[in-house]
Amino acid sequence: MIYVSYNGNNIIATDATIHATYTDKLVINRIGNVQQIPGTIEAESFYINNGLTVETTTDTGGGQSIGYTNTGDYLDYLVNINQSGNYRIEYRYAENSTTGQITLQLINADTQNIETVSLPPTGGWQIWQTKNSQAYIPSGRYYLRLLITQPEFNVNWLRFTYTEADDDFDGIPNSADLCPNTPQGTVVDFSGCPLFTLAQNNFAITTTGETCRNSNNASIAITAATNHNYTATLTGTSYNQSANFTANTTFSNLDGGTYELCFTLAEAPAYKQCYTLIVNQPADLSVLSRMSTADKTVTLDLEGGETYTVILNGEAVQTTQSTYVVNLLPGENTVEVKTDKDCQGKYAQSFVLDSKAIIYPNPVTNIVNVLASYTENSTISVEIFDTLGKRMINKTIPSQTGAMQVDVSALQAGVYMIKVVSGTYNTYSKIVKQ
């Protein structure tokens, strides 16, 4: 509260009436709070609001913000600027999708523009960012006007910090700036000079995998777009090598696996750029076969290669498919599979599509092989009888591809009858034991 007294004759009305004296009259202060600069001005602490809305904010610290801005709207603040000079001005704002714009003015006897700043989108009405600028502000008492020259955005606060002049806006005052004309946005060191950097695509890196597992012939080739005195360091499992180069270099005789490749420069000790690289190695050939006697086919599931060669009874066909169907011929069928790399291995298997089994060798010394067609989930049984009909060997196994081996080494030399039961048929053949 303010109390005022008056005792005199100097206040005269337009009709020549002398203002009456009074003592301890209460005066209502209708002058708003005076904001001090340097300092922070909350957006809602305005003296005059022309067209804007006060709302609750979720920004750090909470409180209120100003929003629903339109071109020509403004906020006036009573300010006392304690010192003329350069100020860093921070605008705390949120912008959904368009670019807003503020013009900052000082109003006294006349109006002077301090600066106009653009406010890029932040991605939401309550996603807050701080826009930094710099301007010269004279000392004195003013109305500080925040004029909306391009909507639409929210404002939480403004902060004014007295600084030394920084003409290139790199954060280094002129008195300490050894590189006073760096382009705005340039990353600088403590002397205001640009930090050394290279383009993101400066290094072209090509990896060549091993031709075969454990062949140790993989490589990493490096080409630089700009010539410098580089050092490339490659580290991996049981591997740590460095190479000095200016334009290109290659690391050779590598195993497959994961490596870290880092670049440094002699002329820029603080620079370091690293990459994680994977050097491939071929997998072993994997073949899973499924025979169907009803369809007279063998289905091959292929893994490990890019191009496969499938050989049926000596006739080769190439395929890039992971599943390949072979049409069987009557009798014994030999199926082979290989890739374009011999080191990945080779698959070979025999399939019998016939009404009787194939038995070999005959005569036999120790092991007799039985090739028989089969159906899914069936069994194959082999029985061997002497000439008197006595069963000497009985062996049963689940159906399989390839030959079933039967040990006959314990049999006496002579003639025997062999019976093969597979699927829906029985086969009888004579064999000679030597």
C-alpha positions as CSV (number, residue, x, y, z in Angstrom):
1,M,0.0,0.0,0.0
2,I,1.1,3.6,-0.7
3,Y,0.0,6.6,1.3
4,V,0.3,10.2,-0.1
5,S,0.1,13.6,1.4
6,Y,-0.2,17.0,-0.3
7,N,0.1,20.6,1.1
8,G,0.5,23.3,-1.5
9,N,-1.0,25.4,-4.2
10,N,0.9,24.2,-7.3
11,I,-1.8,21.8,-8.6
12,I,-4.4,23.8,-10.4
13,A,-7.3,22.4,-12.4
14,T,-8.3,23.6,-15.9
15,D,-11.0,25.8,-14.3
16,A,-8.3,27.6,-12.2
17,T,-9.4,25.7,-9.0
18,I,-6.5,25.0,-6.6
19,H,-6.2,21.4,-5.6
20,A,-7.1,20.9,-2.0
21,T,-4.5,19.7,0.5
22,Y,-4.7,16.2,2.0
23,T,-2.8,13.9,4.4
24,D,-2.1,10.1,4.2
25,K,-4.4,9.3,1.4
26,L,-4.3,5.6,0.3
27,V,-3.2,5.2,-3.4
28,I,-4.0,2.0,-5.3
29,N,-0.9,1.0,-7.4
30,R,-2.2,0.1,-10.9
31,I,1.3,-0.2,-12.4
32,G,2.3,-3.8,-13.0
33,N,5.3,-5.6,-11.7
34,V,8.5,-4.3,-13.3
35,Q,10.6,-7.2,-14.8
36,Q,14.3,-6.9,-14.4
37,I,16.7,-7.5,-17.3
38,P,19.0,-9.5,-17.1
39,G,16.5,-12.1,-15.8
40,T,13.6,-14.4,-16.8
41,I,10.2,-13.2,-17.8
42,E,7.3,-15.6,-17.4
43,A,4.9,-15.3,-20.3
44,E,1.9,-14.9,-18.1
45,S,3.4,-12.0,-16.1
46,F,2.3,-9.5,-18.8
47,Y,1.1,-5.9,-18.2
48,I,-1.0,-5.9,-21.3
49,N,-2.4,-8.9,-23.2
50,N,-3.8,-8.3,-26.7
51,G,-5.5,-11.4,-28.0
52,L,-3.7,-14.3,-26.3
53,T,-4.8,-17.1,-24.0
54,V,-3.3,-18.2,-20.7
55,E,-3.2,-22.0,-20.2
56,T,-1.6,-24.6,-18.0
57,T,1.7,-26.1,-19.3
58,T,3.3,-29.5,-18.9
59,D,6.8,-28.0,-19.5
60,T,9.5,-28.5,-16.9
61,G,8.5,-26.6,-13.8
62,G,4.9,-26.5,-14.7
63,G,3.0,-23.3,-14.3
64,Q,1.3,-21.4,-17.1
65,S,2.1,-20.5,-20.7
66,I,0.6,-18.3,-23.4
67,G,-1.0,-19.8,-26.5
68,Y,-3.6,-19.4,-29.3
69,T,-1.4,-16.9,-31.1
70,N,-2.5,-15.0,-34.2
71,T,-0.7,-12.4,-36.4
72,G,-0.9,-9.0,-34.7
73,D,-1.4,-10.3,-31.2
74,Y,1.0,-9.0,-28.6
75,L,2.1,-9.1,-25.0
76,D,3.5,-6.0,-23.2
77,Y,5.8,-6.2,-20.1
78,L,7.1,-3.4,-17.9
79,V,10.9,-3.9,-17.9
80,N,13.9,-2.2,-16.4
81,I,17.1,-2.9,-18.4
82,N,19.9,-2.4,-16.0
83,Q,22.8,-2.3,-18.6
84,S,23.2,-1.6,-22.2
85,G,25.0,-4.3,-24.2
86,N,24.7,-7.6,-25.9
87,Y,22.2,-10.1,-24.5
88,R,21.6,-13.8,-25.2
89,I,17.9,-14.1,-25.5
90,E,16.2,-17.5,-24.9
91,Y,12.7,-18.2,-26.1
92,R,11.0,-21.2,-24.5
93,Y,8.3,-22.3,-26.9
94,A,6.3,-25.2,-28.4
95,E,5.1,-25.4,-32.0
96,N,3.1,-28.2,-33.5
97,S,3.8,-28.2,-37.2
98,T,4.3,-24.8,-38.7
99,T,7.1,-22.2,-38.3
100,G,6.1,-19.3,-36.0
101,Q,7.7,-15.9,-35.7
102,I,8.2,-13.3,-33.0
103,T,9.3,-9.6,-33.3
104,L,10.7,-8.2,-30.0
105,Q,10.2,-4.5,-29.5
106,L,11.0,-1.8,-27.0
107,I,8.3,0.9,-26.6
108,N,8.9,4.3,-24.9
109,A,8.5,7.5,-26.7
110,D,8.9,5.6,-29.9
111,T,9.1,1.9,-31.0
112,Q,12.4,0.2,-31.8
113,N,12.7,-3.4,-33.1
114,I,15.2,-5.5,-31.1
115,E,15.0,-8.6,-33.3
116,T,12.7,-11.0,-35.2
117,V,13.2,-14.7,-34.6
118,S,11.7,-17.8,-36.3
119,L,10.4,-20.7,-34.2
120,P,10.6,-24.0,-36.1
121,P,8.1,-26.8,-35.3
122,T,8.8,-28.9,-32.1
123,G,6.3,-31.6,-33.0
124,G,3.5,-30.8,-30.5
125,W,1.8,-28.1,-28.5
126,Q,3.4,-29.3,-25.3
127,I,6.8,-30.4,-26.7
128,W,9.1,-27.6,-25.6
129,Q,12.3,-26.3,-27.0
130,T,14.5,-23.3,-26.4
131,K,15.5,-21.0,-29.3
132,N,18.7,-19.0,-28.7
133,S,19.5,-15.6,-30.2
134,Q,21.6,-12.5,-29.5
135,A,20.8,-8.9,-29.7
136,Y,21.9,-5.5,-28.5
137,I,19.5,-3.9,-25.9
138,P,19.8,-0.4,-24.5
139,S,19.4,0.4,-20.8
140,G,16.3,2.1,-19.4
141,R,12.7,1.5,-18.5
142,Y,10.4,0.3,-21.4
143,Y,7.4,-1.6,-22.4
144,L,8.9,-4.8,-23.9
145,R,6.5,-6.0,-26.6
146,L,6.3,-9.6,-27.7
147,L,4.6,-9.2,-31.1
148,I,3.3,-12.2,-33.0
149,T,4.3,-11.8,-36.7
150,Q,3.6,-15.4,-37.7
151,P,1.4,-17.9,-35.8
152,E,0.9,-20.4,-34.3
153,F,2.8,-21.4,-31.1
154,N,2.9,-21.4,-27.3
155,V,5.3,-19.4,-25.1
156,N,6.4,-20.3,-21.6
157,W,9.1,-17.8,-20.8
158,L,11.9,-15.5,-22.1
159,R,15.4,-15.3,-20.5
160,F,17.8,-12.4,-21.0
161,T,21.5,-13.0,-20.1
162,Y,24.1,-10.2,-20.5
163,T,27.0,-11.3,-22.6
164,E,30.0,-10.0,-24.4
165,A,29.5,-9.4,-28.1
166,D,29.5,-12.6,-30.2
167,D,29.1,-11.4,-33.8
168,D,29.2,-14.9,-35.4
169,F,26.8,-16.4,-32.8
170,D,29.1,-19.4,-32.1
171,G,28.9,-19.0,-28.3
172,I,32.5,-17.6,-28.0
173,P,32.6,-13.8,-27.2
174,N,34.5,-11.6,-29.6
175,S,37.3,-11.0,-27.1
176,A,38.2,-14.8,-27.1
177,D,37.1,-15.7,-30.6
178,L,40.2,-16.4,-32.7
179,C,38.0,-17.3,-35.7
180,P,35.4,-14.4,-35.7
181,N,33.6,-15.1,-38.9
182,T,32.6,-18.8,-38.6
183,P,29.2,-19.6,-40.3
184,Q,26.3,-19.8,-38.0
185,G,25.7,-23.4,-36.8
186,T,29.4,-24.4,-37.1
187,V,30.7,-26.6,-34.3
188,V,33.7,-24.7,-32.7
189,D,36.3,-25.2,-30.0
190,F,36.9,-23.0,-27.0
191,S,38.8,-20.6,-29.3
192,G,35.8,-20.2,-31.6
193,C,37.5,-22.0,-34.4
194,P,35.8,-24.9,-36.3
195,L,36.3,-28.3,-34.9
196,F,37.7,-30.7,-37.5
197,T,35.1,-33.0,-39.0
198,L,34.7,-35.1,-42.1
199,A,31.6,-35.8,-44.2
200,Q,29.5,-38.8,-43.2
201,N,30.3,-40.4,-46.5
202,N,34.0,-39.7,-46.4
203,F,34.9,-43.4,-46.1
204,A,33.8,-46.0,-48.6
205,I,34.2,-49.4,-46.9
206,T,33.8,-52.7,-48.8
207,T,33.9,-56.1,-47.1
208,T,34.6,-59.3,-49.0
209,G,33.7,-62.5,-47.2
210,E,35.7,-65.8,-47.0
211,T,35.3,-68.1,-50.0
212,C,35.2,-71.0,-47.6
213,R,35.1,-71.5,-43.9
214,N,38.5,-71.0,-42.3
215,S,40.0,-70.1,-45.6
216,N,41.3,-66.8,-44.0
217,N,40.9,-64.9,-47.3
218,A,38.3,-62.2,-46.4
219,S,39.2,-58.6,-46.8
220,I,38.1,-55.0,-45.9
221,A,38.9,-52.3,-48.4
222,I,38.9,-48.6,-47.5
223,T,38.8,-45.5,-49.8
224,A,38.8,-42.0,-48.5
225,A,37.0,-39.1,-50.4
226,T,39.5,-36.5,-49.1
227,N,43.2,-37.1,-48.6
228,H,44.6,-36.8,-45.0
229,N,47.1,-38.6,-42.8
230,Y,44.7,-41.3,-41.6
231,T,45.3,-44.2,-39.2
232,A,42.8,-47.1,-39.6
233,T,42.7,-49.6,-36.7
234,L,40.8,-52.9,-37.1
235,T,40.0,-55.1,-34.1
236,G,38.2,-58.4,-33.8
237,T,38.5,-61.8,-32.1
238,S,42.3,-62.4,-31.8
239,Y,42.9,-59.6,-34.3
240,N,44.3,-56.1,-33.8
241,Q,46.0,-54.3,-36.7
242,S,46.6,-50.7,-37.8
243,A,47.4,-49.1,-41.1
244,N,48.5,-45.6,-42.0
245,F,47.2,-44.2,-45.4
246,T,46.2,-41.1,-47.2
247,A,43.7,-42.3,-49.8
248,N,43.1,-46.0,-49.5
249,T,44.2,-49.2,-47.8
250,T,43.1,-52.8,-47.4
251,F,43.1,-55.3,-44.5
252,S,43.6,-58.8,-46.0
253,N,43.7,-62.5,-44.9
254,L,40.8,-62.1,-42.5
255,D,38.6,-64.7,-40.8
256,G,34.8,-64.2,-41.0
257,G,33.3,-62.5,-38.0
258,T,32.6,-59.1,-36.4
259,Y,35.1,-56.3,-36.4
260,E,35.4,-52.7,-35.2
261,L,37.1,-50.3,-37.6
262,C,38.2,-46.9,-36.2
263,F,39.8,-43.9,-38.0
264,T,42.0,-41.2,-36.5
265,L,44.0,-38.3,-38.0
266,A,47.4,-37.0,-37.1
267,E,46.4,-33.4,-37.8
268,A,43.2,-33.6,-35.7
269,P,44.0,-35.6,-32.5
270,A,40.5,-35.2,-31.1
271,Y,38.8,-36.8,-34.2
272,K,37.7,-40.4,-34.1
273,Q,35.2,-42.3,-36.2
274,C,34.3,-45.9,-35.7
275,Y,32.2,-48.5,-37.6
276,T,31.1,-52.1,-36.7
277,L,31.6,-54.5,-39.7
278,I,30.4,-58.1,-40.3
279,V,32.6,-60.2,-42.5
280,N,30.6,-63.2,-43.9
281,Q,31.7,-66.8,-44.3
282,P,29.8,-69.4,-46.2
283,A,27.8,-72.0,-44.3
284,D,28.1,-75.8,-44.9
285,L,25.7,-77.3,-47.4
286,S,22.6,-78.8,-45.7
287,V,20.1,-81.1,-47.5
288,L,17.0,-82.6,-46.1
289,S,15.3,-85.2,-48.3
290,R,11.7,-86.5,-48.3
291,M,10.7,-89.4,-50.6
292,S,7.2,-90.1,-51.8
293,T,6.6,-93.4,-53.5
294,A,3.0,-92.4,-54.3
295,D,4.2,-89.3,-56.2
296,K,7.5,-91.0,-57.3
297,T,9.4,-87.9,-56.1
298,V,12.1,-86.8,-53.7
299,T,11.7,-83.3,-52.2
300,L,15.0,-81.6,-51.3
301,D,15.2,-78.8,-48.7
302,L,18.4,-76.9,-49.5
303,E,20.4,-74.5,-47.2
304,G,23.8,-73.0,-47.2
305,G,24.3,-71.9,-50.8
306,E,23.0,-69.4,-53.3
307,T,23.1,-71.6,-56.4
308,Y,22.7,-75.4,-56.2
309,T,23.5,-78.1,-58.7
310,V,21.1,-81.1,-58.4
311,I,22.3,-84.2,-60.2
312,L,19.9,-87.1,-60.9
313,N,21.6,-90.2,-62.3
314,G,24.3,-88.1,-63.9
315,E,22.1,-85.3,-65.3
316,A,22.6,-81.9,-63.7
317,V,20.2,-79.1,-63.1
318,Q,20.9,-75.7,-61.5
319,T,18.5,-74.0,-59.1
320,T,18.4,-71.0,-56.7
321,Q,15.3,-72.3,-54.9
322,S,15.5,-73.5,-51.4
323,T,13.1,-76.4,-52.2
324,Y,13.6,-78.6,-55.2
325,V,11.5,-81.7,-56.3
326,V,13.2,-84.6,-58.1
327,N,11.1,-86.9,-60.3
328,L,12.4,-90.5,-59.7
329,L,12.9,-93.1,-62.4
330,P,12.1,-96.8,-61.9
331,G,14.9,-98.6,-60.1
332,E,17.8,-97.1,-58.3
333,N,18.2,-93.3,-58.4
334,T,21.4,-91.5,-57.4
335,V,20.8,-87.9,-56.3
336,E,23.7,-85.5,-55.7
337,V,23.6,-81.9,-54.6
338,K,26.5,-79.4,-54.5
339,T,27.0,-75.6,-54.6
340,D,29.3,-73.4,-56.5
341,K,31.8,-73.7,-53.7
342,D,33.3,-77.2,-53.3
343,C,34.3,-76.3,-49.7
344,Q,30.6,-76.3,-48.7
345,G,30.4,-80.0,-49.1
346,K,28.4,-82.4,-51.2
347,Y,25.3,-84.4,-50.7
348,A,24.8,-87.9,-52.3
349,Q,22.0,-90.4,-51.7
350,S,20.4,-93.4,-53.5
351,F,16.6,-93.8,-53.7
352,V,14.9,-97.0,-55.0
353,L,11.7,-96.8,-56.9
354,D,10.9,-100.4,-57.7
355,S,8.8,-103.4,-56.8
356,K,11.8,-105.3,-55.4
357,A,14.9,-104.5,-53.5
358,I,18.4,-104.2,-54.9
359,I,21.0,-106.4,-53.1
360,Y,24.7,-106.0,-53.6
361,P,27.5,-107.2,-53.6
362,N,26.6,-110.7,-54.6
363,P,28.7,-112.8,-53.8
364,V,29.3,-111.2,-50.5
365,T,32.1,-111.5,-48.0
366,N,31.1,-109.5,-44.9
367,I,28.5,-106.7,-45.6
368,V,25.5,-107.0,-47.9
369,N,23.7,-103.7,-48.9
370,V,20.0,-103.6,-49.3
371,L,18.3,-100.8,-51.3
372,A,14.6,-100.7,-51.1
373,S,11.8,-98.3,-51.8
374,Y,9.7,-97.2,-48.9
375,T,6.7,-95.3,-47.8
376,E,6.6,-92.6,-45.1
377,N,6.5,-94.0,-41.5
378,S,7.1,-97.6,-42.6
379,T,9.8,-100.1,-41.7
380,I,12.2,-102.2,-43.7
381,S,13.0,-105.7,-42.5
382,V,15.6,-108.1,-43.8
383,E,15.6,-111.9,-43.1
384,I,18.3,-114.4,-44.2
385,F,17.5,-118.2,-44.3
386,D,19.8,-121.2,-45.0
387,T,18.9,-123.8,-47.6
388,L,16.9,-125.8,-44.9
389,G,14.7,-122.7,-44.2
390,K,16.3,-121.9,-40.9
391,R,16.3,-118.1,-40.2
392,M,19.9,-117.0,-39.6
393,I,19.5,-113.2,-39.5
394,N,16.5,-110.9,-38.7
395,K,16.9,-107.1,-38.8
396,T,14.3,-104.4,-38.9
397,I,14.8,-100.6,-39.1
398,P,12.6,-97.5,-39.8
399,S,12.4,-96.6,-43.4
400,Q,15.4,-94.6,-44.7
401,T,17.0,-93.4,-47.8
402,G,20.1,-95.1,-49.0
403,A,21.4,-98.6,-48.5
404,M,20.7,-100.7,-45.4
405,Q,23.8,-102.6,-44.4
406,V,23.5,-106.1,-43.0
407,D,26.5,-107.9,-41.4
408,V,26.8,-111.5,-42.7
409,S,30.4,-112.1,-41.6
410,A,29.2,-114.8,-39.1
411,L,27.6,-116.9,-41.7
412,Q,29.3,-120.0,-43.1
413,A,30.2,-120.0,-46.8
414,G,27.3,-121.2,-49.0
415,V,24.0,-120.2,-50.6
416,Y,21.3,-118.3,-48.6
417,M,17.9,-116.8,-49.3
418,I,17.3,-113.2,-48.4
419,K,13.8,-111.8,-47.8
420,V,13.2,-108.0,-47.8
421,V,9.9,-106.5,-46.7
422,S,9.4,-102.9,-47.4
423,G,6.0,-101.1,-47.6
424,T,3.6,-103.3,-49.3
425,Y,5.9,-105.8,-51.1
426,N,8.1,-108.8,-50.3
427,T,11.3,-109.6,-52.2
428,Y,13.2,-112.9,-52.2
429,S,16.7,-113.3,-53.6
430,K,19.6,-115.7,-53.5
431,I,23.0,-114.6,-52.2
432,V,26.3,-116.4,-52.1
433,K,28.4,-116.1,-48.9
434,Q,32.1,-116.5,-49.6
